[in-house]
Structure formats: C-alpha cells, structure tokens
Amino acid sequence: MPGDQDAAWLRAFPVLIPGESYYSLLARYHRLSGNLAEQYTFRELFGNRPALNAAVTLPYRVRLIDGKLPPESRLSSDLVVRRCTAYHYLRLSGLFTDAAFEQILQARTKRGRNQWARMIQALQGPHPRHLRFCPDCIRSDTREYGESYWHLIHQIEGVEYCPVHGTRLIDSHWPDGEKLAHFYNVPDRETADRLAAESRAVSAPDPFEKPYQELAGVIDWLLRNTDAVGTESRLIELYESDLGILNIEKLLRQLTSAGVKFLESVFPGKEVLELTDSLYWNGMHHQRPVVHALMIMSLGGIPWISHYKS
Ligand SMILES: [Zn+2]
C-alpha cells in the first residue's frame, strides 16, 4: 500500500562502500530488494513521487529517504550527501543559491528545472557522459568487496583518469545523463577488461595523460575535503594571496600553465571561448568547480591546497 510505504523502514539497505556514488548505492539497493521493476524501488525510496529516475552525482531527493533507512545501516541523508554525492564540491563554485540546493535535496524542482540543468552542467560539463569506470578499480573492488560499483569521482567533469590507479577511464555502454531511469550494473571483470582492450585499440596515445592525472588527483582531493576548504570567496582569497589582485591576463596565464592545448582539451570547441568570456566578466567568481581545480593545480596542486586546509 503506497501510504504505508511512505512511513515504513526499508527491510535492508546496502552497506556504503568508500567512493561509491549515490546512483550506485540506489542501484545496489534495487538488486538487494528483489523488486521486479524499478518503479517499485523508486516508490519504496521516494514515496509516490512521479519521477522515475536516479541522480548520478547530485543528491536529488535525498531528504526523502530519511526515516526509511533501517537503523542498522547507520546511514542518514546527510552522510549520503557527504560521501556519495558531489554536493559539497559543487557548493565550492558559488554558482548556486541555498534555495537551489534545497530544491534538489527535497525534490522541489518544478520551478527549478533550469537550475537543475545548470547544476548538472557545472558537475559533468555541457555534454554529460556515459557512466564511466576504471578497469583496475573493478578488479580491486571485486577482490576487496566481492563486487564493484560506480565510483563518484569517475563521473565528474575533468576526470579522465582514475586518481587511484592512473588508468584511463572507460565509457560504459549505458546512456549518458545525470538522471537515469534504470539501474545499470557496473561491468563485471571480464566485460570491463574487454571494453578496456577495445577502447585501447581505437584510442590514440593521450598527450595530456600527465596533466589529466594530476587534475583527477586535485578533483578527488576536493571532493573529499571541500567543506574543510570553505567557500568560493575563501578560495579566491587564497589565489590572491599568491597571485595578487587577479585580472583576466593573470587568470589566463595561470590556467594555461599546463599548456594552452591542455586547456583546449578540457574545454573543447566553443567552451574555451565561453570560459575566457566568463573569466573576463566574473573573474574566478561563479566558475565551474573544474576551473577551481585547474587553478589549484597550477598553484601547486594538493600540497598547495592542503596547506591552507583549516
Ligand atoms: Zn581505478
């Protein structure tokens, strides 16, 4: 009965695995529930809300699962937000208001569809990609946990390599986007190895392997430490303490310190012009998190930023 489902605890819930994305946690719940169709799982989790989809990196509707998580799971929506979503990382950019964040936590998105689309863009870039995986993570997860899962870090804009293994990430066959209507399983070891071999066969050597690996490391660090770093204004103060008052020439020189071609690779096509335009008008205010990650990288990366961690 739908009314009862709103109030009842779920019978079981998966144990959170470090680095797991919100989407992956819900997908594992779906498998555990034994539900034949995803709509039953969505109803159990979120009550009679019409949207039949799960967010990959954002904590969409996460507040609705409070009161349903069984006490032995020792999970709360706050913990899910902190560990499984890029919410705090996105807050670092200062692009969005508190009200916009409240809308996605509570699923009051009717009036906020534009905001929602902009948030996805800020996290996954203008062209959200397929669910991605690292074949080496699949191997080590299976060894350690008996199964693998979709890692949050692998789904974020600017992350082309696994920060743990340095391996180039592989696109799965599953559709792109931030909200997915189905729960897709992460490939098993054999499939992951086959997809990795296929991908290697068709891709040219990457001239930006090193800077991308470094960028992935900075983004990974930020995902886990954003609340300790603080706000966008605090970050800008830190930049200015190293660089002095920032102007467009200085910003561009700094952001291209890994090479102009690298910047053009992170922001392909028109995007690099849009970035330049936005830097001209806004400076480092209201930039996508990946722009901050690049700036931090150019100033010395993790050692530089962790020095300032309060
Ligand atoms: Zn990996």
Residues whose N, C-alpha, C, O or C-beta is under 5 A from the ligand:
A	BS01	ZN	C134 D136 C137 C162 V164 H165
